[in-house]
């Protein structure tokens, strides 16, 4: 064996293998206690709701984000790409999920049209409005100026949110240490 071959084998054996990242996708894998930076504001994840069909992988995530007394919701919908929406909680009243209209008028200012609705099962952690393992009905409306309205129902309780689409590459997650 030549000296050059020996030296190259020694150098090759001392190269460090690149570290493989096993962190997964932060849009799906973030947990309660992690820090999220959205639109130059930092939030702590205080709750998480995972939506899925029985027997299938999750397709939607809702992160309850807290900054001081302010609580917002980051909805992440998984498809070919990730659709992210930063939402504010809204007050309102509905009694029956069968009475949900296909067109909503919000404070006489904006009209939202139903884009889709579906039934999902929830898995929750932390402080959320929902229970784990129960069915949730989810409605998504679109409106003017790229605004969206979300309505959710579980066991007699409605939760309403209004928000805007936020590019996923503008959302940064910082993992908390266990």
C-alpha positions in Angstrom: 0.0 0.0 0.0 1.4 3.4 -0.9 2.1 6.1 1.6 -0.4 8.4 -0.1 -3.2 5.9 0.2 -2.4 5.3 3.9 -2.4 9.1 4.6 -5.7 9.6 2.8 -7.3 6.7 4.8 -6.1 8.2 8.0 -7.5 11.6 7.1 -10.8 10.1 5.9 -11.2 8.2 9.2 -10.7 11.4 11.2 -13.4 13.3 9.4 -16.4 13.9 11.6 -19.7 12.8 10.2 -22.2 15.7 9.8 -24.6 15.7 12.7 -28.0 14.5 11.5 -30.9 16.6 12.7 -33.6 14.6 14.4 -35.6 17.6 15.5 -38.4 17.1 13.0 -40.6 19.9 11.8 -41.1 22.7 14.4 -44.5 23.6 12.9 -45.7 20.2 14.1 -43.4 19.1 16.9 -43.4 22.2 19.2 -44.6 21.7 22.7 -46.0 23.7 25.6 -43.3 25.9 27.1 -41.5 26.5 23.7 -40.9 30.0 22.6 -42.4 31.2 19.2 -41.3 34.4 17.4 -44.0 35.7 15.0 -43.9 39.2 13.4 -41.1 40.2 15.7 -43.1 39.4 18.9 -42.2 36.5 21.2 -44.8 34.2 22.7 -44.7 31.2 25.0 -46.8 28.2 23.9 -49.3 27.7 26.7 -51.5 25.1 24.9 -51.6 22.9 21.8 -54.5 21.2 20.0 -53.7 18.6 17.4 -56.5 17.8 14.9 -56.7 14.4 13.1 -59.1 11.9 11.6 -59.2 8.6 13.4 -56.5 6.3 12.1 -54.7 9.1 10.1 -51.8 11.5 10.8 -52.6 15.0 12.2 -53.5 17.6 9.6 -54.0 20.8 11.7 -52.3 22.2 14.8 -53.5 25.1 17.0 -50.9 26.7 19.3 -52.2 29.0 22.1 -49.6 31.7 22.3 -49.2 33.9 25.4 -47.3 37.2 25.6 -48.1 38.8 29.0 -51.8 38.9 29.3 -52.3 38.7 25.6 -53.3 35.2 24.3 -53.5 34.5 20.5 -53.7 31.4 18.5 -51.4 30.2 15.7 -53.2 27.7 13.4 -51.0 25.5 11.2 -52.8 23.5 8.5 -50.8 20.8 6.8 -51.2 20.1 3.1 -48.8 20.3 0.2 -47.4 23.3 2.1 -48.1 24.6 5.5 -50.7 27.3 5.8 -50.2 29.4 9.0 -52.7 31.9 10.5 -52.1 34.2 13.5 -55.5 34.8 15.1 -57.1 36.8 17.8 -60.0 35.3 19.8 -63.4 36.9 19.3 -66.5 37.1 21.5 -69.8 36.0 20.2 -72.6 33.6 20.7 -74.1 30.6 18.9 -76.2 27.9 20.4 -76.2 25.0 18.0 -73.6 23.8 15.4 -76.5 23.2 13.0 -77.2 27.0 13.0 -73.7 28.0 11.7 -74.3 30.1 8.5 -72.3 29.9 5.3 -71.9 33.6 5.3 -70.9 35.7 8.4 -71.1 39.4 8.8 -68.7 40.7 11.4 -69.6 44.0 13.1 -71.2 45.2 9.9 -67.7 45.8 8.5 -66.7 42.6 6.8 -68.4 39.6 5.2 -66.8 36.2 5.5 -67.8 33.2 3.2 -67.5 29.6 4.3 -64.5 28.0 2.7 -64.8 24.5 4.3 -65.9 22.7 7.4 -65.0 19.3 8.8 -65.2 17.0 11.8 -61.9 16.1 13.6 -60.7 14.5 16.7 -58.6 16.5 19.2 -55.5 15.8 21.2 -54.6 18.6 23.6 -51.8 19.6 26.0 -51.5 22.6 28.2 -54.2 25.3 28.5 -56.7 25.1 25.7 -60.5 25.5 25.2 -60.9 21.8 24.3 -60.6 18.3 25.8 -58.5 15.5 24.4 -60.1 12.7 22.5 -63.4 14.4 21.6 -64.8 15.4 18.3 -64.5 19.0 17.1 -66.3 20.6 14.3 -64.1 23.2 12.5 -65.3 25.9 10.1 -62.9 28.2 8.1 -64.2 31.3 6.4 -62.4 33.7 4.1 -63.0 37.4 3.8 -61.7 40.7 2.5 -58.1 41.9 2.7 -56.8 38.3 3.2 -58.6 38.0 6.5 -59.8 34.6 7.8 -62.4 33.6 10.4 -62.3 30.3 12.2 -65.1 28.8 14.2 -64.8 25.6 16.4 -67.3 23.7 18.3 -66.9 20.9 20.9 -69.5 19.6 23.2 -71.7 22.8 23.4 -68.8 25.4 23.4 -67.9 27.6 20.4 -64.5 29.3 20.0 -64.2 32.0 17.3 -61.0 33.6 16.0 -60.1 36.1 13.3 -56.7 36.2 11.7 -54.4 36.6 8.8 -52.2 34.2 6.9 -48.6 34.4 8.1 -45.8 32.9 6.0 -44.3 29.8 7.7 -40.8 31.0 7.1 -41.5 34.1 9.3 -42.3 31.9 12.3 -39.3 30.8 14.5 -39.5 28.2 17.2 -37.1 27.9 20.1 -37.2 24.6 22.0 -37.4 24.7 25.8 -35.1 22.4 27.7 -36.8 19.6 29.5 
